[in-house]
Every structure is written in C-alpha cells, then in structure tokens.
C-alpha cells in the first residue's frame, strides 16, 4: 500500500468519560464526532480520503498539504 499522510486538528470537549468534538484536516469539511467510537470512525473517514503520493500530480514523494498552505 502506498504511503499516505495528513495533518488532522482535533477540538475535543471531555466530560467524565464522554467526549465530543470536531476533526479538521483542512481539505474536506470538518467532521464532528461524539464518543470514542465516533472519534475512531471520523479519523478513519478522514484518512480514507487522503490521496496517495502517486495520486498527487507533481509531488510523487511529498504528502499532500492542507488547504490554505500550512501554518
């Protein structure tokens, strides 16, 4: 499987053992989640949307940059 990488920002609210928040990779719209399984499903969906380096034209060895250029 080709290498893929991305940067994901998390905003998490925790109360007791319950959590909710938003995950944003800067490429697809931010995804909200609730609970630990919701967080895992959100991360899985964001990672599945990351193109491999071979899919990115002109950047065969570089991971895709988030929307907006970087920090």
Beta strands, then each sheet from edge to edge (+ up, - down):
strand 1: 9-15
strand 2: 18-24
strand 3: 31-34
sheet 1: 1+ 2- 3+
end
